[in-house]
């Protein structure tokens, strides 16, 4: 066949398309060459192959030196050995060198049992440290969302690739050289003094314990044990399709019922659902879309279009830092988690007679930027935040294990009422395109007054970086666009700045695949099938719901009736909407 | 002023050559008799070395003194002072050459100027004491052609260095400068490329890749923008081949880049030069400006329709930026780090465009290859290594300097004939070629003909042409440590073997030089060195273990002495030295004790003193102060 390359790997013939790397060709025939710096989340733009760690080296006949299989393309007639004595020895020595500049405090490392370096040590049968010498002492920092312990950094450069190439945030890069090299912001600045959006994708790809989440589990345990506190949980849509992985369940297993039970067993007083907040977001954002659309169609030239979603806190940080001139475009709607907090600490707290200071609202998120979002001044009343703090999916899993709960054998339970009721539209917030689809389901019906013939908007689903669709709104072609990763968002924003972005509604999520690929989720270790399985689970969750449109959620309808009035009412504006700030670094 | 055709260039060349003829004649056939104005010589020239080395020895002041003196004597109309590039004989700098009798004055100082002017320029009598004295015969030699240092040299890349005024493009043109370009532009570019290929020229920057083949590959890739890059990021410690060429003959580099551009269909040239070479930068700037002024750079060069221009880019001196991919990234404003090849720059280089990178010395050979023909060039050298190679000869050698010899010359010829042997009559121990990427060769390698293959087979490499001679006083473990310190400093930090591996090797070497090494360390060192060589990402990492591997191969006994006996036979490793006082010879004067900064020496006056080895910091102060030779070191 044309464009096919024939080669031999470990004496086994293999035929691969031109451009395939030796690593991938080997994997195709069941030869798993160990790799460390390399990551390739296929089908997304997350990729790092600097060929720098030299763990994946192989012997290629006729070449003087060993070659990095992750970055070496197959060539016709190539004869590759992945397990010769020369290769095995060299690989082990390289791993030993990495260990010689690593703290090796695995027992107390947050990445223990999830560390790619640790796995290699086991695999290579390393039983001693032959190279002892000076160790790097690098920066340690706990930021709003991310913990950096750069002594554990092995300079794989994955975080740098993600920060620069995928997210185009450009905060992380190699600083200094040789043995003194470190990955850091310019001039070793603290994250808070940079353009960091706290998207956390650096954490999501870090193979070791150098970059991890800021851990809030002890804080939460203290609150759960405190009899004076009423602790409320709100898990995000993407958590329930990923949490099971931490307990050995297949990726894509839906554990919504077990999640609710686990939260109860942990001692949460009320177990609600961020999905409720998501439905509320659709009500407000949908109304805003309709409002701007109607103004636009009515000839108002000053109306800002496209309207852009604002659920993703890293995306919010991104435009506040990079596009302060375009702050009027994003919807003013708060994120679902913050809407939830605002309602929990007003309407619900009043109804239950719980004083604000006794109430602790904890969000369980696939996200690390949510930790930062909780700390934003505008999301608190007299210093008391609407959402007290956020823990990630991984932190929740750790807490469950620590609290002696056998997750897999848990019975299913429902979320508490009233803020536990949600629609299928809310469930799909967890995948890229989900907010758009949820909004379209409501906007279509409200605008046209007709029932949607088909609820699924396939054009906005899937892992393509930028997706677009045109929806017939009773004769008006509504042009929408969905982007995930901030690099794709930048493409759109630059067009907007130029005046050439021809859409009415745009959804942006910072993480690849949307929240299912969030930085707080169980580590995917470069396996895109995990993200795809989570995504499929999200849509299964939607299909299984009796109510699949936000505006049909009865508890949402009741909330408007009893408390908010209507979307964009004065009270809604006050509690559920926010404003944005120029955070560009001058 | 623009030269718009090859014919116009030729008529300018003829004019310029006439002006240069006195110097040419003087170089070729000067008589032993000195000239002088009083003897009827109508016109004289004083060439005063303007290379960086001589400048550091006040050659600028010498030039100034000449100009003042000539004016005071009222002869400045008859005598011209010129500042060419490096003559190469740096050991004897600053060099002053007098034309037309071709007198070669050495080690000239600013206050020697008046004497040269009065006795030689005016009186026609050479200043004997400033002439080179043959160390063997003791005879004074006035013409450099008769000096051993120059006799075995063949200057092709350095053909104009120390001869023409590098800031005057006409002098370059006078010596067939831009003729190769003019001829090339009238030929099919494929033919020109074929000539370069047929000459057998190989990259002089280190790896020795055939230049013509490199051009051929770059030619194959089509793109709207293509680039010709001159790699002038010379970084080997002690090496200054490229600097001298740029300082002494910048136009040769420019002309070659244009020819390369013509052959590979590129119209942009970039010279990546380290900013620490201010004089070379200045000379290049002047040359580029003059070439533009004469229409030799720019649009429609010599009426051929071919456009080419050159920009200078500055490097910050990182050694790794001499590696072509790192160099390209540095030019792009990125971190100077190498990336995996393929893709080679020929396919995706500067800004992702096809780019051809050649080193300065390589380029300097190109114009002369085309004017004299590939067969002429291919007749020089060995079977696989054609032409000449420039070396920076340094270390424990009598004639330190820049030399150019045909490939195939032996190390012995370079060290003993050209270099004048080991300094101070000491015993030769080793010669390090190829800088930090090369290896240490020994007595047994002295007779191998130098070329790319033979040096590699001997465990070293050609590299860019550093050559450091070592004698019995050099400790080979310390030498390996010195080069490794350099590579550890210069590692970009990208790949594990180079970043951590070299560091660990250095730590082991440090242990050995401090007497803390074990025999196991030697094996560990060797194994680690081999793995680094086998797994590092770029040329820097892959070659960085060479100094260790070659010294281990050739001087393992010295390593073992350090480890087993705690002895450094060259007395270089301080921690291994033991100072002691001979009680018989000691007169008990207490001078040593009074001068010891560590209070390590005790004793009673008029009785033998003793050194406490625990307190001794091995500074050697006692040894230098003792008047009775009572203190020794082992």
Interface residues (C-beta under 8 A of the other chain):
Chain A: X50 X51 X52 X53 X54 X55 X57 X65 X66 X68 X71 X72 X73 X86 X89 X90 X93 X94 X97 X98 X100 X101 X130 X131 X133 X134 X154 X155 X157 X173 X174 X176 X177 X178 X179 X180 X181
Chain B: X318 X335 X337 X339 X340 X342 X488 X489 X490 X491 X492 X493 X494 X495 X496 X497 X499 X500 X501 X503 X504 X507 X524 X527 X528 X531 X533 X534 X535 X536 X537 X542
